């Protein structure tokens, strides 16, 4: 049975345009998120953290890491 061992919260920001007109994105990772933390709670935290940033938040993702060995 797979066991979640770690979780990471990632905020993606719109950092403007490069010289070719392509949108540039930057990411900020928050490691060691409690694996049992509920997604709505993480979204609340991400929203609060996003308001403290200079760049606008374009995406919030959660990455879970599992131990799948027997």
Rosetta silent file (secondary structure, phi, psi, omega in degrees, C-alpha in Angstrom):
SEQUENCE: XXXXXXXXXXXXXXXXXXXXXXXXXXXXXXXXXXXXXXXXXXXXXXXXXXXXXXXXXXXXXXXXXXXXXX
SCORE:     score description
SCORE:     0.000 S_00000001
   1 L     0.000  134.521 -179.847    0.000    0.000    0.000 S_00000001
   2 L   -72.998  138.280  178.500    1.341    3.425   -0.922 S_00000001
   3 E  -122.592  125.438  178.519    2.072    5.777    1.954 S_00000001
   4 E   -70.104  128.231 -176.977    2.319    9.550    1.449 S_00000001
   5 E  -115.372  -17.200 -179.476    5.651   10.691    2.867 S_00000001
   6 E  -159.085  155.912  177.864    5.960   14.299    1.738 S_00000001
   7 E  -143.911  145.238 -178.457    3.967   17.095    0.175 S_00000001
   8 E  -132.262  139.532  176.073    5.012   20.339   -1.531 S_00000001
   9 E  -106.804  129.926 -178.974    3.036   23.492   -2.317 S_00000001
  10 E  -122.913  128.510  172.863    4.060   25.455   -5.423 S_00000001
  11 E  -106.196  131.570  177.988    2.988   28.973   -6.333 S_00000001
  12 E  -109.276  136.400 -175.910    3.516   30.076   -9.938 S_00000001
  13 E  -121.091  146.478  172.416    3.830   33.774  -10.750 S_00000001
  14 E   -84.205  113.837 -176.869    3.538   35.813  -13.938 S_00000001
  15 E  -100.174   13.208  178.068    6.910   37.575  -14.175 S_00000001
  16 E   101.711 -156.103 -176.851    6.096   39.530  -17.346 S_00000001
  17 E  -116.119  149.261  173.865    7.314   39.068  -20.914 S_00000001
  18 L   -89.293 -174.674 -175.515   10.701   38.192  -22.352 S_00000001
  19 L   -67.220  -17.119  178.649   12.302   39.880  -25.371 S_00000001
  20 L   -97.754    2.428  178.649   10.350   37.631  -27.783 S_00000001
  21 L    88.887    5.990  177.977    6.980   38.418  -26.213 S_00000001
  22 L   -83.102  142.318  177.935    6.622   35.090  -24.406 S_00000001
  23 E   -69.841  135.568  178.295    5.212   35.100  -20.895 S_00000001
  24 E  -104.901  129.890  178.281    7.804   34.337  -18.208 S_00000001
  25 E  -114.463  144.184  173.807    6.709   32.368  -15.160 S_00000001
  26 E  -122.273  152.599  179.900    8.538   31.981  -11.852 S_00000001
  27 E  -124.291  148.434  173.361    7.848   29.426   -9.151 S_00000001
  28 E  -128.672  123.694 -178.340    8.204   29.399   -5.401 S_00000001
  29 E  -102.794  140.919  174.563    8.139   26.029   -3.615 S_00000001
  30 E  -120.193  104.705 -176.386    7.156   25.411   -0.016 S_00000001
  31 E   -86.224  170.060  175.738    8.471   22.003    1.047 S_00000001
  32 E    61.997   35.026  172.954    7.599   19.825    4.037 S_00000001
  33 E   -70.519  138.954  179.578    3.867   20.506    3.907 S_00000001
  34 L   -59.386  125.308 -178.853    2.063   18.141    6.259 S_00000001
  35 L   -58.415  -29.480 -178.802    0.835   15.255    4.109 S_00000001
  36 L   -84.551   -0.825  179.094   -2.469   15.183    5.989 S_00000001
  37 L   -63.561  134.221 -179.024   -3.177   18.894    5.303 S_00000001
  38 L   -75.225  145.839 -179.515   -6.473   19.358    3.449 S_00000001
  39 H   -57.737  -43.862  178.366   -6.419   20.912   -0.018 S_00000001
  40 H   -60.851  -34.288  177.301   -8.836   23.757    0.886 S_00000001
  41 H   -67.137  -40.982  177.913   -6.570   24.695    3.804 S_00000001
  42 H   -65.154  -36.933  177.782   -3.528   24.769    1.531 S_00000001
  43 H   -65.012  -38.304  176.470   -5.402   26.978   -0.931 S_00000001
  44 H   -61.737  -44.488  178.126   -6.194   29.409    1.899 S_00000001
  45 H   -64.185  -44.713 -179.554   -2.505   29.517    2.844 S_00000001
  46 H   -61.984  -39.090  177.859   -1.455   29.911   -0.803 S_00000001
  47 H   -63.356  -43.817  178.459   -3.887   32.807   -1.251 S_00000001
  48 H   -64.526  -43.163  178.307   -2.479   34.560    1.819 S_00000001
  49 H   -64.724  -38.714  179.568    1.109   33.978    0.664 S_00000001
  50 H   -61.872  -34.714  179.485    0.234   35.208   -2.819 S_00000001
  51 H   -69.311  -18.656  179.026   -1.029   38.501   -1.423 S_00000001
  52 L   -88.471   -6.506 -176.035    2.405   39.098    0.110 S_00000001
  53 L   -93.038  156.567  177.391    4.183   38.725   -3.239 S_00000001
  54 L   -79.733  -33.253 -177.574    4.967   41.446   -5.770 S_00000001
  55 L   -92.652  149.711  178.997    4.085   39.296   -8.796 S_00000001
  56 E   -73.772  139.995  178.019    0.553   38.006   -9.511 S_00000001
  57 E   -77.533  130.916  178.448   -0.125   34.334   -8.766 S_00000001
  58 E  -109.579  -20.280  179.904   -1.166   32.366  -11.865 S_00000001
  59 E  -160.171  150.060  174.353   -1.348   28.829  -10.428 S_00000001
  60 E  -129.166  125.717  179.164   -1.195   26.896   -7.167 S_00000001
  61 E  -130.734  154.469  175.459   -0.252   23.214   -7.206 S_00000001
  62 E  -120.729  132.450  177.771    0.338   20.511   -4.647 S_00000001
  63 E  -117.548  122.420  179.180    2.793   17.687   -5.279 S_00000001
  64 E  -104.953  140.287  178.482    2.562   14.571   -3.126 S_00000001
  65 E  -113.880  130.880 -176.778    5.379   12.046   -2.769 S_00000001
  66 E  -118.407  147.323  169.423    4.551    8.433   -1.943 S_00000001
  67 E   -94.741  115.958 -176.368    6.551    5.453   -0.727 S_00000001
  68 L  -111.061   13.755  177.644    5.359    2.560   -2.883 S_00000001
  69 L   -77.073  157.271  179.465    7.777   -0.121   -1.714 S_00000001
  70 L   -88.772    0.000    0.000    6.480   -3.244   -0.027 S_00000001
